[in-house]
Amino acid sequence: KLKLRLPPVKDGVVMPADRALKLLQTPSGGAVATFTQRLWLFSRKPFAGRSAWLKSLRIRLFDPEGATSKVLTEASIPFALVRNVDAVADLKGGLLIIGEGTSFGDYRGLAAMMVKAAARGVPVLCLAPSGGDVAAAGPGDPKLPSPVSIAFRREDIITEFDKRLDAGAWPHDGRIVATTLLVKADRGRVVVRVTDRPAGWPWLEAVFGGKPGRPCRLVVCGFAIVRKWGAGPTPRYLFDQMLRRLDWTVRKARPGEGGT
């Protein structure tokens, strides 16, 4: 184990640094092997100087477990709590976040409400649900609106957002994924089941048509964003990238941003 003293980084800055190691032969001191690795030093505050943009998102948070609201509060990310699951069905604007650890089994109507909210123009981000099923929108349940596209992704989505982020082992225990999604058949329907099995998909993204020029997205993210928030820059900056992806105005201004 090597302990490094890293220089401080100003808020909003990402700074490159090279780590160089050299194995010397004794007694002559000649180099037997050398190793150089590029490191990226991130600020602890990815949202520095962007409070106006965060307010414009009008984040609505349904968080029965309470962990997500605590993290967002500590990060100075403004939001309004949605205390009743039935209120999700009435949302007309803003951005809806379902807090990490929420079970679709405990709130059986929530999965369908998320799909319907995205279809009517409310971007939805569901963070690592703990259990339950989500009907595959459209093909899985004819009562639900059909998306333009559905994509399942693995950890490669992290480096697609930002190549500087660590998609391999950002927490100390190496467990990046909290829950995954498996596609199952259930009584003639196609459903997406939340599981802790590593064979599943940690990322689902459904795109709905929305208004002309304003595609709306539903993202179910199985990465341990909230649980590992303090483990390094990846969960914080990945959360920032997810908010950018869901905000259609940012995507319109930056068409080169990676997507599906």
FENMOSUL-V501485 format. One record per residue. RES is the residue in one letter. BURIAL is I if it has 24 or more other C-alpha atoms within 12 Angstrom, else O. Layout:
RES BURIAL
RES BURIAL
This chain:
K O
L O
K O
L O
R O
L O
P O
P O
V O
K O
D O
G O
V O
V O
M O
P O
A O
D O
R O
A O
L O
K O
L O
L O
Q O
T O
P O
S O
G O
G O
A O
V O
A O
T O
F O
T O
Q O
R O
L O
W I
L I
F I
S I
R I
K I
P I
F I
A O
G O
R O
S O
A O
W O
L I
K O
S O
L I
R I
I I
R I
L I
F I
D I
P I
E I
G O
A I
T I
S I
K O
V I
L I
T O
E O
A I
S O
I I
P I
F I
A O
L I
V I
R O
N O
V I
D O
A O
V I
A I
D O
L I
K O
G O
G I
L I
L I
I I
I I
G I
E I
G I
T I
S I
F I
G O
D O
Y I
R O
G O
L I
A I
A I
M I
M I
V I
K I
A I
A I
A I
R I
G I
V I
P I
V I
L I
C I
L I
A I
P I
S I
G I
G I
D I
V I
A I
A I
A I
G I
P O
G I
D I
P O
K O
L I
P I
S I
P I
V O
S I
I I
A I
F I
R I
R I
E I
D O
I I
I I
T O
E O
F I
D I
K O
R I
L I
D I
A I
G O
A O
W I
P I
H O
D O
G O
R O
I I
V I
A I
T I
T I
L I
L I
V I
K O
A O
D O
R O
G O
R O
V O
V I
V I
R I
V I
T I
D I
R O
P O
A O
G I
W I
P I
W I
L I
E I
A I
V I
F I
G I
G I
K O
P O
G O
R O
P I
C I
R I
L I
V I
V I
C I
G I
F I
A I
I I
V I
R I
K I
W I
G O
A O
G I
P I
T I
P I
R I
Y I
L I
F I
D I
Q I
M I
L I
R I
R I
L I
D I
W I
T O
V O
R O
K O
A O
R O
P O
G O
E O
G O
G I
T O
